[in-house]
Amino acid sequence: MSFFKQLFEQQNNDNGFKPAPSVTGYFGTVKPDPNFNAQNDAAKLKKAIETKGVDEATIVEVIAKRSNAQRQQIKAAYQQSAGKALAADLKKALKSDFEEVVLALLMTPPEYDAFEMKRAMKGIGTNEAVLNEILGTRSNKEITALKNTYKEVYGELLEENIKSDVKGDLETTLLTLCKATRSEDSNIDDAAAKSEAKALFEAGENRIGTVCSVLIDILTNRSEAQLYKIFQYYGQLSKDSLAKDLEGELHGSFEDCLMTLVKGALNKPAYFAERLHLAMKGLGTNTDTLTRIIVSRSEIDLLKILQEYKRMYGKSLQEDILVSMCNS
């Protein structure tokens, strides 16, 4: 899909779920346009929408090559000049997956997270994997912004909707994450890590039946840096990793939620790379997952995700998307 191609213009190479190297910098693939002019872009989009058959190439060029902050300025300029909402005009002009990607890119990150959470709980059945992915990988600041936007846009409390849609240990885990109080301290308490690794081991592998409250408490409250240390000590107690032991002890959406927290602490870009790979595996492509991950990570760590994907699967994400789109 040409739109995705525009969103990630870089990649790299090394397979499997390895811990992420500790590096700082910008790892998004979308950067602000240095020659940005919101009024010009709004005029280009208006012309593209009004062109017979719609000029999709121009829409891709403008929307995909601007940062999210710049897209918000384009929306305001379009509203001012055309007297209509850009998203509404694009929704009328476009269709199917192309429309989905464009509309996703026009939302602010909290709006898009809120939209995806609402959609996951809409109608009969709940897409729990989406709830796990979003709440399990966002920072406290991002979860707070998501909750505020959810209330503003839908007039409902996210926590109340989760309570009515999800039950049991999964409900407890998601509601704890919703509090947005998880430690984000990069300092590690070595003694606590050793003690909690033992508690995790005794709660699962070493006992008949898993004590879920211990797993939930540690995985939802400790920082990713602290969890990483806990997992190292856990590996000294068990013949398998915590991820392997959880797979043996748990099942279903609750297992998926805890595995999201474990994998996110070990290597978040690799977690997303795996999610993207699974979205294209088997019959049909889950374009919702592809769109959500690529759009939401495009200004955070998509470059790292592309690198991890290549390392884990031996092919570029671009190649696999192209093949999956041709086959679906």
C-alpha positions, -999 to 999 in steps of 0.1 A, spaced: 0 0 0 15 33 -12 4 51 19 23 28 43 54 31 20 54 69 25 51 65 62 83 44 66 111 52 44 139 35 63 150 1 77 179 -22 88 192 -57 97 206 -94 126 158 -134 146 137 -139 177 126 -118 206 158 -100 218 160 -73 244 161 -38 229 194 -20 230 194 11 251 197 41 228 182 76 228 171 97 199 142 101 174 130 68 160 99 79 142 98 77 104 76 108 99 93 142 104 79 177 101 80 192 66 106 221 69 88 241 42 53 236 57 25 259 48 -9 249 62 -29 271 38 -11 257 7 -16 221 19 -53 228 26 -58 242 -9 -39 212 -24 -62 188 -5 -94 206 -16 -83 204 -52 -74 167 -49 -108 159 -33 -127 179 -60 -107 163 -89 -128 138 -109 -120 103 -95 -101 120 -66 -64 127 -68 -52 101 -43 -15 106 -50 -17 142 -38 -36 132 -7 -9 107 1 19 132 -6 4 158 17 -10 137 46 19 112 49 47 137 46 36 160 74 39 155 112 7 150 133 10 186 146 12 199 110 -18 179 101 -38 196 129 -29 230 114 -40 218 79 -73 207 94 -78 242 109 -67 259 76 -91 237 56 -120 245 80 -113 282 77 -110 283 39 -136 256 29 -160 261 58 -161 223 62 -143 197 82 -114 181 62 -121 147 78 -157 148 67 -148 157 31 -122 130 29 -146 104 43 -170 112 15 -144 111 -12 -124 80 -2 -132 44 5 -121 12 23 -86 9 38 -73 40 21 -100 61 39 -92 43 72 -55 52 71 -61 89 60 -87 95 88 -64 78 114 -35 101 104 -58 132 108 -66 124 144 -43 135 173 -27 105 190 -51 106 220 -81 109 196 -69 79 177 -63 58 208 -97 67 221 -113 59 187 -96 25 187 -106 17 223 -142 27 216 -143 6 184 -129 -24 202 -158 -23 227 -186 -14 202 -214 -38 194 -215 -75 202 -182 -89 215 -151 -70 226 -118 -70 207 -97 -75 239 -64 -77 220 -68 -40 210 -74 -30 247 -44 -50 258 -22 -35 231 -31 1 238 -32 1 276 -2 -23 278 22 -1 257 13 35 264 30 58 290 11 72 319 9 106 301 -5 89 270 -31 69 290 -42 101 309 -46 119 275 -65 89 261 -90 89 291 -96 126 289 -101 125 251 -124 95 255 -146 114 279 -146 146 257 -154 127 224 -178 100 236 -192 115 269 -183 83 287 -157 71 312 -132 46 297 -130 27 330 -168 23 331 -169 9 295 -141 -15 303 -160 -27 334 -192 -34 314 -173 -52 286 -145 -72 304 -146 -94 335 -123 -113 358 -85 -110 360 -84 -92 326 -107 -65 339 -86 -60 371 -54 -57 349 -68 -32 324 -84 -11 352 -50 -10 370 -33 2 338 -61 27 333 -50 45 366 -19 56 348 2 54 380 27 28 369 63 36 379 83 51 351 115 54 371 146 43 352 165 35 384 166 -1 394 161 -16 429 182 -47 427 171 -63 460 134 -57 451 139 -72 417 154 -104 432 126 -107 458 98 -101 432 114 -125 407 110 -151 435 74 -140 442 66 -144 405 82 -178 403 63 -190 434 31 -176 421 33 -196 388 58 -222 379 65 -235 413 29 -239 424 -2 -257 412 -25 -230 399 -12 -195 393 -17 -167 418 -29 -141 394 -30 -112 419 8 -114 423 14 -113 385 -10 -84 381 4 -64 409 41 -67 397 35 -64 359 11 -34 361 30 -13 387 67 -18 381 86 3 356 98 -14 324 134 -10 335 126 -27 369 106 -55 351 135 -61 328 157 -68 359 130 -89 375 129 -111 344 167 -116 345 165 -128 381 135 -150 372 156 -167 345 180 -178 372 151 -195 391 132 -211 363 145 -233 334 123 -212 311 117 -174 307 87 -158 324 71 -154 290 74 -192 284 61 -200 318 31 -176 314 22 -194 282 21 -227 300 1 -214 330 -24 -189 315 -46 -187 284 -69 -164 264 -70 -126 266 -56 -125 301 -25 -143 290 -23 -119 260 -25 -89 283 3 -101 306 24 -111 277 20 -76 262 34 -62 295 63 -87 295 72 -83 259 68 -45 261 93 -43 289 118 -66 271 116 -50 237 86 -29 227 95 -25 190 99 -63 187 64 -67 204 49 -45 177 69 -62 149 54 -95 161 19 -80 161 23 -68 126 36 -102 114 6 -120 130 -18 -95 113 -6 -107 79 -3 -144 88 -29 -170 76 -60 -162 56 -67 -125 51 -49 -95 65 -59 -76 96 -56 -41 81 -70 -26 113 -40 -38 132 -15 -28 105 -30 7 103 -32 12 141 4 2 148 20 19 118 0 52 123 3 53 161 41 45 162 51 66 131 64 94 153 76 73 182 95 41 172 85 29 138 121 30 126 130 5 154 100 -16 146 111 -19 109 146 -29 121 132 -55 145 108 -69 118 137 -74 94 158 -90 121 130 -113 133 115 -124 100 143 -119 74 122 -97 52 112 -60 53 78 -51 66 72 -32 33 77 -65 14 53 -84 36 27 -57 34 29 -56 -3 25 -94 -6 -4 -95 19 -22 -67 2 -19 -85 -32 -32 -117 -17 -61 -102 2 
